[in-house]
Amino acid sequence: MSDSPVDIHVPGFGQSLGEALLIEWVAGVGDRIERGDVVAVVETDKASVDVVAERGGRVTAHSAAVGTIVKSGEVLYQLAAD
């Protein structure tokens, strides 16, 4: 990973669900995360879903506020190597 932050996107939710409500940020800006850590929790019309990190690094920015709808493929947060 380069020194520049990388955009991490909202995952697909399956079953043709293309959006979800962001209900919690588990990892805050500045937090160090490892692959597999829960970063955020979203709620679809069917269930609450943990969004897990696909790679490790330091969270440099959130791209959505709690209480907003996020869509699959949109930038959810930024991650930088530390």
NORFEN-V754134 format. One record per pair of residues at least 24 apart in sequence whose C-alpha atoms are under 10 Angstrom apart, sorted by the first residue. I is the first residue (numbers start at 1). J is the second residue. If there is no record, write none. Layout:
i | j
I | J
I | J
This chain:
i | j
1 | 55
1 | 56
1 | 57
1 | 79
1 | 80
1 | 81
1 | 82
2 | 80
2 | 81
2 | 82
3 | 79
3 | 80
3 | 81
3 | 82
4 | 78
4 | 79
4 | 80
4 | 81
5 | 57
5 | 58
5 | 59
5 | 60
5 | 61
5 | 77
5 | 78
5 | 79
5 | 80
5 | 81
6 | 57
6 | 59
6 | 60
6 | 75
6 | 77
6 | 78
6 | 79
6 | 80
6 | 81
7 | 60
7 | 61
7 | 62
7 | 63
7 | 74
7 | 75
7 | 76
7 | 77
7 | 78
7 | 79
7 | 80
8 | 53
8 | 54
8 | 55
8 | 59
8 | 62
8 | 63
8 | 73
8 | 74
8 | 75
8 | 76
8 | 77
8 | 78
8 | 79
9 | 63
9 | 70
9 | 71
9 | 72
9 | 73
9 | 74
9 | 75
9 | 76
9 | 77
9 | 78
10 | 42
10 | 51
10 | 70
10 | 71
10 | 72
10 | 73
10 | 74
10 | 75
10 | 76
10 | 77
11 | 51
11 | 52
11 | 70
11 | 71
11 | 72
11 | 73
11 | 74
11 | 75
11 | 76
12 | 71
12 | 72
12 | 73
13 | 42
13 | 43
13 | 44
13 | 49
13 | 51
13 | 71
13 | 72
14 | 72
17 | 44
17 | 45
17 | 46
17 | 71
17 | 72
18 | 44
18 | 70
18 | 71
18 | 72
18 | 73
19 | 43
19 | 44
19 | 45
19 | 69
19 | 70
19 | 71
19 | 72
19 | 73
19 | 74
20 | 44
20 | 45
20 | 46
20 | 47
20 | 48
20 | 49
20 | 67
20 | 68
20 | 69
20 | 70
20 | 71
20 | 72
21 | 45
21 | 48
21 | 65
21 | 66
21 | 67
21 | 68
21 | 69
21 | 70
21 | 71
22 | 48
22 | 49
22 | 51
22 | 64
22 | 65
22 | 66
22 | 67
22 | 68
22 | 69
22 | 70
22 | 71
22 | 76
23 | 48
23 | 49
23 | 65
23 | 66
23 | 67
23 | 68
23 | 69
24 | 50
24 | 65
24 | 66
24 | 67
25 | 51
25 | 62
25 | 64
25 | 65
25 | 66
26 | 50
26 | 51
26 | 52
27 | 53
27 | 58
27 | 59
27 | 62
28 | 58
28 | 59
28 | 60
28 | 61
28 | 62
29 | 58
29 | 59
29 | 60
29 | 61
29 | 62
29 | 77
29 | 78
29 | 79
30 | 57
30 | 58
30 | 59
30 | 60
30 | 61
30 | 79
30 | 80
31 | 57
31 | 58
31 | 59
31 | 60
31 | 79
32 | 56
32 | 57
32 | 58
32 | 59
32 | 60
32 | 79
32 | 80
32 | 81
32 | 82
33 | 57
33 | 58
33 | 59
33 | 79
34 | 58
39 | 76
39 | 77
40 | 66
40 | 76
40 | 77
41 | 66
42 | 66
42 | 67
42 | 68
42 | 69
42 | 70
43 | 69
43 | 70
44 | 69
51 | 76
53 | 79
55 | 79
55 | 81
56 | 80
56 | 81
56 | 82
57 | 81
57 | 82
58 | 82
